[in-house]
Amino acid sequence: MTSPDPIEDIPVDGEVIRLGQFLKLSGLLDSGGNAKEVIIDGYVTVNGEVDRRRGRQLHGGDLVTFEDRTVRVRI
């Protein structure tokens, strides 16, 4: 049995970042268009809950998951 991948901290400038921007910055997705689609379709979770708002503001410590990868916002 393999252990889950560790959560990677992604540093951001400022106090908040929007979900769509963070998906690109973290490398979970490579374009804003892809980010918009997967968010609207409910494939992204923030702190364990589906959030369909591309403009959702993320704060330090928030966990974002897409597919099998989880990353943490680091302010």
Backbone as ProteinMPNN parsed JSONL, in Angstrom:
{"seq_chain_A": "MTSPDPIEDIPVDGEVIRLGQFLKLSGLLDSGGNAKEVIIDGYVTVNGEVDRRRGRQLHGGDLVTFEDRTVRVRI", "coords_chain_A": {"N_chain_A": [[0.855, -1.182, 0.0], [0.627, 2.156, -0.916], [1.705, 5.356, 0.315], [-0.147, 8.447, 0.543], [0.507, 11.227, -1.647], [2.598, 13.874, -0.47], [1.385, 17.03, 0.776], [1.856, 19.879, -1.096], [3.245, 23.059, -0.528], [2.32, 26.132, -1.922], [3.681, 29.138, -2.598], [2.267, 32.418, -2.503], [1.897, 35.808, -3.635], [0.797, 38.566, -1.728], [-2.306, 38.785, 0.189], [-4.52, 37.291, -0.537], [-5.67, 35.053, -3.162], [-7.256, 34.323, -6.222], [-9.199, 31.41, -6.989], [-9.086, 30.324, -9.664], [-6.727, 31.547, -10.626], [-4.893, 30.497, -8.82], [-4.935, 27.77, -9.422], [-3.587, 27.73, -11.873], [-1.101, 28.909, -11.13], [-0.126, 27.011, -9.311], [0.361, 24.881, -10.915], [-1.451, 22.881, -11.215], [-3.22, 23.06, -13.293], [-2.875, 24.135, -16.725], [-3.924, 26.342, -18.037], [-6.139, 29.204, -18.032], [-8.613, 28.764, -19.223], [-8.946, 25.985, -19.033], [-9.002, 25.825, -16.25], [-11.369, 27.209, -15.633], [-13.301, 25.484, -16.738], [-12.96, 23.002, -15.261], [-13.502, 23.854, -12.688], [-16.165, 24.815, -12.835], [-17.401, 22.431, -13.558], [-17.191, 21.023, -11.224], [-14.932, 19.611, -10.364], [-12.932, 20.447, -8.681], [-11.837, 20.841, -5.351], [-12.017, 22.819, -2.399], [-10.603, 22.969, 0.631], [-11.745, 20.468, 1.091], [-14.341, 20.636, 0.112], [-16.497, 20.89, -2.71], [-16.171, 23.628, -4.863], [-17.565, 25.836, -7.003], [-16.86, 28.334, -7.898], [-14.907, 30.321, -9.777], [-13.731, 32.698, -9.075], [-13.413, 32.491, -6.354], [-12.0, 33.484, -3.344], [-8.927, 32.619, -2.038], [-7.133, 31.897, 0.937], [-4.232, 31.973, 3.112], [-3.217, 28.729, 4.006], [-5.427, 27.392, 2.97], [-6.577, 24.443, 1.353], [-6.327, 23.032, -1.809], [-7.657, 20.807, -4.095], [-7.244, 18.846, -6.982], [-7.979, 16.263, -9.095], [-5.709, 13.832, -8.225], [-4.05, 15.356, -6.653], [-3.104, 17.52, -4.052], [-2.712, 20.824, -2.964], [-1.385, 23.487, -0.945], [-2.216, 26.806, -0.022], [0.221, 29.17, 0.524], [0.905, 32.009, 2.252]], "CA_chain_A": [[0.0, 0.0, 0.0], [1.46, 3.357, -1.011], [1.199, 6.491, 1.085], [-0.578, 9.538, -0.327], [1.519, 12.246, -1.927], [2.565, 14.959, 0.509], [0.772, 18.277, 0.335], [2.871, 20.855, -1.486], [2.93, 24.467, -0.266], [2.53, 27.018, -3.071], [3.72, 30.52, -2.115], [1.591, 33.441, -3.301], [2.102, 37.187, -3.215], [-0.431, 39.19, -1.244], [-3.076, 38.118, 1.237], [-5.5, 36.375, -1.144], [-5.54, 34.76, -4.587], [-8.483, 33.699, -6.723], [-9.062, 29.981, -7.243], [-8.626, 30.09, -11.037], [-5.322, 31.95, -10.705], [-4.098, 29.577, -8.026], [-4.809, 26.506, -10.155], [-2.513, 27.92, -12.853], [0.156, 29.147, -10.411], [0.315, 25.776, -8.659], [0.666, 23.865, -11.913], [-2.505, 21.865, -11.3], [-3.736, 23.21, -14.658], [-1.96, 24.992, -17.478], [-4.549, 27.52, -18.642], [-7.342, 29.727, -17.402], [-9.778, 28.117, -19.816], [-9.081, 24.677, -18.39], [-9.386, 26.063, -14.854], [-12.784, 27.572, -15.614], [-14.103, 24.281, -17.016], [-12.947, 22.008, -14.184], [-14.158, 24.445, -11.518], [-17.615, 24.813, -13.088], [-17.858, 21.036, -13.595], [-17.164, 20.47, -9.883], [-13.795, 18.712, -10.167], [-11.966, 21.056, -7.77], [-12.323, 21.06, -3.999], [-11.297, 23.746, -1.531], [-10.776, 22.496, 2.01], [-12.575, 19.272, 1.105], [-15.684, 20.86, -0.428], [-16.553, 21.371, -4.087], [-16.474, 25.053, -5.003], [-17.699, 26.094, -8.441], [-16.608, 29.757, -8.158], [-13.541, 30.561, -10.228], [-13.259, 33.875, -8.361], [-13.322, 32.217, -4.917], [-10.754, 33.99, -2.776], [-8.223, 31.677, -1.183], [-6.298, 32.505, 1.967], [-3.175, 31.102, 3.582], [-3.647, 27.494, 4.658], [-6.478, 26.705, 2.219], [-6.144, 23.277, 0.592], [-7.007, 22.911, -3.094], [-7.422, 19.478, -4.664], [-7.725, 18.524, -8.322], [-7.605, 14.883, -9.369], [-5.096, 13.18, -7.061], [-3.027, 16.241, -6.109], [-3.567, 18.569, -3.147], [-1.71, 21.854, -2.691], [-1.787, 24.429, 0.11], [-1.877, 28.215, -0.232], [1.138, 29.71, 1.531], [1.025, 33.471, 2.154]], "C_chain_A": [[0.896, 1.239, 0.0], [0.842, 4.481, -0.19], [0.791, 7.601, 0.127], [0.556, 10.529, -0.531], [1.437, 13.338, -0.869], [1.925, 16.215, -0.084], [1.884, 19.286, 0.08], [2.383, 22.264, -1.157], [3.271, 25.294, -1.491], [2.523, 28.455, -2.561], [3.007, 31.474, -3.077], [1.94, 34.816, -2.746], [0.774, 37.753, -2.746], [-1.132, 38.326, -0.218], [-4.076, 37.099, 0.703], [-5.139, 36.141, -2.61], [-6.835, 34.074, -5.012], [-8.197, 32.243, -7.127], [-8.523, 29.692, -8.641], [-7.154, 30.434, -11.21], [-4.434, 30.952, -9.972], [-3.913, 28.236, -8.727], [-3.696, 26.592, -11.197], [-1.161, 28.066, -12.16], [0.73, 27.852, -9.839], [0.724, 24.699, -9.649], [-0.358, 22.742, -11.977], [-3.142, 21.879, -12.685], [-2.843, 24.199, -15.392], [-2.609, 26.215, -18.12], [-5.802, 27.934, -17.884], [-8.609, 29.093, -17.938], [-10.024, 26.749, -19.211], [-9.551, 24.832, -16.957], [-10.878, 26.351, -14.759], [-13.659, 26.329, -15.782], [-14.133, 23.325, -15.83], [-13.596, 22.537, -12.913], [-15.673, 24.371, -11.685], [-18.174, 23.393, -13.053], [-17.748, 20.333, -12.24], [-16.021, 19.514, -9.593], [-12.752, 19.237, -9.191], [-12.605, 21.195, -6.39], [-11.411, 22.047, -3.283], [-11.624, 23.335, -0.104], [-11.79, 21.356, 2.095], [-13.976, 19.427, 0.554], [-15.605, 21.382, -1.859], [-16.916, 22.852, -4.08], [-16.445, 25.384, -6.482], [-17.461, 27.554, -8.809], [-15.139, 29.971, -8.521], [-12.915, 31.734, -9.476], [-13.172, 33.691, -6.858], [-11.976, 32.715, -4.403], [-10.175, 32.974, -1.805], [-7.31, 32.438, -0.236], [-5.239, 31.503, 2.394], [-3.73, 29.899, 4.333], [-4.745, 26.75, 3.932], [-5.862, 25.564, 1.407], [-6.988, 23.153, -0.667], [-6.637, 21.565, -3.697], [-8.029, 19.395, -6.054], [-7.128, 17.173, -8.682], [-6.941, 14.303, -8.123], [-4.031, 14.052, -6.389], [-3.66, 17.331, -5.243], [-2.415, 19.526, -2.883], [-2.284, 22.84, -1.675], [-1.329, 25.833, -0.26], [-0.94, 28.65, 0.893], [1.317, 31.197, 1.289], [2.377, 33.89, 2.685]], "O_chain_A": [[1.81, 1.354, 0.817], [-0.376, 4.553, -0.02], [1.321, 7.691, -0.98], [1.45, 10.654, 0.306], [0.347, 13.692, -0.419], [1.932, 16.42, -1.298], [2.741, 19.516, 0.933], [1.247, 22.622, -1.468], [4.368, 25.184, -2.04], [1.48, 28.95, -2.134], [3.126, 31.354, -4.296], [2.238, 34.974, -1.562], [-0.269, 37.441, -3.32], [-0.628, 37.28, 0.192], [-4.441, 36.155, 1.403], [-4.405, 36.92, -3.217], [-7.433, 33.328, -4.236], [-7.09, 31.906, -7.549], [-7.596, 28.896, -8.789], [-6.415, 29.699, -11.865], [-3.354, 30.605, -10.448], [-2.845, 27.631, -8.634], [-2.945, 25.634, -11.384], [-0.187, 27.425, -12.555], [1.94, 27.631, -9.884], [1.36, 23.715, -9.272], [-0.168, 21.765, -12.701], [-3.557, 20.837, -13.193], [-2.143, 25.0, -14.772], [-1.907, 27.047, -18.693], [-6.435, 27.133, -17.196], [-9.574, 28.902, -17.197], [-11.161, 26.389, -18.909], [-10.396, 24.068, -16.491], [-11.569, 25.799, -13.902], [-14.636, 26.146, -15.056], [-15.207, 22.879, -15.426], [-14.173, 21.77, -12.143], [-16.381, 23.919, -10.785], [-19.288, 23.172, -12.576], [-18.16, 19.181, -12.108], [-16.117, 18.692, -8.682], [-11.78, 18.54, -8.9], [-13.757, 21.61, -6.266], [-10.205, 22.102, -3.527], [-12.783, 23.352, 0.311], [-12.585, 21.279, 3.032], [-14.735, 18.459, 0.524], [-14.754, 22.211, -2.182], [-17.842, 23.277, -3.388], [-15.415, 25.23, -7.139], [-17.816, 27.978, -9.908], [-14.249, 29.822, -7.684], [-11.703, 31.759, -9.264], [-12.881, 34.652, -6.145], [-10.933, 32.396, -4.973], [-10.845, 32.528, -0.874], [-6.783, 33.497, -0.578], [-5.335, 30.318, 2.075], [-4.603, 30.036, 5.189], [-4.989, 25.582, 4.235], [-4.773, 25.699, 0.848], [-8.217, 23.168, -0.603], [-5.46, 21.22, -3.8], [-9.164, 19.812, -6.282], [-5.918, 16.97, -8.585], [-7.558, 14.286, -7.058], [-3.201, 13.542, -5.637], [-4.625, 17.98, -5.648], [-1.29, 19.105, -2.614], [-3.498, 23.005, -1.562], [-0.215, 26.034, -0.744], [-1.27, 28.515, 2.072], [1.821, 31.604, 0.242], [2.694, 35.079, 2.698]]}, "name": "protein", "num_of_chains": 1, "seq": "MTSPDPIEDIPVDGEVIRLGQFLKLSGLLDSGGNAKEVIIDGYVTVNGEVDRRRGRQLHGGDLVTFEDRTVRVRI"}
